[in-house]
Amino acid sequence: LVFFLLGLPCITQGGNYMVELMNDWAAGFSLMLIGLVECIVIAWIYGTDAFFSDIEMMIGSRPNRWWWLCWKFLTPIVLFIILLFYLIGIKPAIYGGRLEFPESGQALGWLMTLTS
């Protein structure tokens, strides 16, 4: 019932605008931020040695040092750079290549980003 009610604005006359806002704002920033936070928490807070021990318990062998390097340094740095370029290159959402959303639409887009 909840998802039905949340989907109702998408089938009204302005529904195309809502779908376009969701398409532009809902996934990119939040997924990058979640991935970066996960890498930092696993590698630096929980610890790669503890994580390696957990993996060894599950599959019977420890991952090699390449994974340690990726989880500790490479992936967080790459995700941070991608997130930085995403934030630098952010532009107002445009519908149909010519109609820019008003400030209220941009605010709704940021609200969707922060809640997803």
Secondary structure by P-SEA (a helix, b strand, c coil): caaaaaaccccccaaaaaaaaaaacccaaaaaaaaaaaaaaacccccaaaaaaaaaaaccccccaaaaaaaccaaaaaaaaaaaaaaaacccccccccccccaaaaaaaaaaaaac
